[in-house]
């Protein structure tokens, strides 16, 4: 089974019914898999903070949401994460492509990689970092955790997890 299918299967197994995505080359395979899944309502977003607002609406409407995004937009999501997601104790799994590490071909991606983990830590958001495909075996437990404790969680997936840039 592909890692993309495993991710979607774990979302479905944990009753995630709504997913919003922001385009990203590394995440394209999982986005395609979500788009093809009849059990998940998929709405693409233009921006990550907009996607979090859509997830909040889905959650308040009784659905379990998730967002799939790139780490370079963590900065623009901070207000939404704190004043909406955390304030209302909204569980939100965030599958995040972690751009900007060794081998990154786009220079501007590097600066946000330097700050991503520190920002998530400052916000007290539990963060997991997937380096190898086998790390995705933890996703089911991570999803159970976020819905049990009503907290957002960040799952960073780097280039080695996705087999390169």
Buried (B, 14 or more C-beta within 10 A) or exposed (E): EEBBBBBBBBBBEBEBBBBBBBEBEBBBBBBEBBEEBEEBBBBBBEEBBBBBBBBBEBBEEEBBBBBBBBBBBBBEBBEBBEEBBBEEEBBBBBBBBBBBBEEBEEEEBBEBBEBBBEBBEEBEBBBBBBBEBEBBEBBBEBBEBBBEEBBBBBBBBBBBBBEEB
